[in-house]
Amino acid sequence: MTTTPALDDALGTTASWDVGFVSCAVHDSSGRLGSIGDDKRVMRIASVSKPLVGYAICIAVEEGTLSLDAPLGVVDGHPVNPELTIRHLLAHAGGYNFDGPKPLTAPGKRRMYSNTGFDLLGAALSEAAGMPVARYVAEAVFAPLGMANTELRGSPAKDVWSNVRDLGRFLDELLRPTLISDPTFVQYTAVQWPDLAGIVPGLGSYDPCPWGLGVEVRGHKAPHWTGLSNSPGTFGHFGGSGTFLWVDVDAVGGPLAAVCLTDREFGPWSLVVWPALSDAILRARSTTSA
């Protein structure tokens, strides 16, 4: 592991956070650059589950188990909108509210962040693969990446349990993909339906509100949980349990990624200290690259 005083100082700012536990790590394409806290402590990562499940679905698409754009028709024994596709649900464009079984709009009309949509994705994947979604995600993503302490224990929208060590391995994969092809990875991180407006829960309304296939794309959202200096192409996710993960492909000096887990639920405090940490991490990279 390579670290610098500037990066150590950046990570050290987490000591002032009003949390009982915090662990963070920073990676680039060579691996881990620095970390702080107990990276082995396992906890629920809430909606940071979605990028992991989205990645598994991309693998299922490449295998031919699922299709991004074929109409779903029926999911878990229930008919759905005949226009609804896997792509819609991954990009929160399926028309479903945050929670609730009935769609509020037709697919592709608005960015409506939805746990229901990801539960439908889990059901569709389970049916197509002939196995529980937790097993598929484990065999497709966790096992090949060596994420031995990561497990989906419930809803694919919010119930993955993991630690910083394992999520660092996922960052390594996002920085240098091995499980999916380059064209599929481009789809994973590309903005789907770029003109859609919507709401990021806990942050606000944005027009547009860019999203990829299971990952939020930063764009020009303000305020935001990433830093002011994160590039518009930054992608990742935060979780209501006090967690976040981002990859900035356009960072000074080359792609850079960070993950952070805490034991305090997301709230106004997060929008103060998380962006400051992200900016400090990027500033440390900029100083090193100068």
Secondary structure as UniProt FT lines:
FT   HELIX           5..12
FT   HELIX           13..16
FT   STRAND          22..28
FT   TURN            29..30
FT   STRAND          31..36
FT   TURN            39..40
FT   STRAND          43..44
FT   HELIX           46..48
FT   HELIX           49..63
FT   STRAND          74..75
FT   TURN            76..77
FT   STRAND          78..79
FT   TURN            82..83
FT   HELIX           86..90
FT   TURN            91..92
FT   TURN            107..108
FT   STRAND          111..112
FT   HELIX           115..129
FT   HELIX           133..137
FT   HELIX           138..142
FT   TURN            143..146
FT   TURN            148..149
FT   STRAND          151..152
FT   TURN            156..158
FT   STRAND          160..162
FT   HELIX           164..175
FT   HELIX           182..189
FT   TURN            194..195
FT   STRAND          198..200
FT   TURN            201..203
FT   STRAND          204..206
FT   STRAND          216..217
FT   TURN            219..220
FT   TURN            228..229
FT   TURN            232..233
FT   STRAND          235..239
FT   TURN            240..242
FT   STRAND          243..248
FT   TURN            249..250
FT   TURN            252..253
FT   STRAND          256..262
FT   TURN            268..269
FT   HELIX           270..289
//
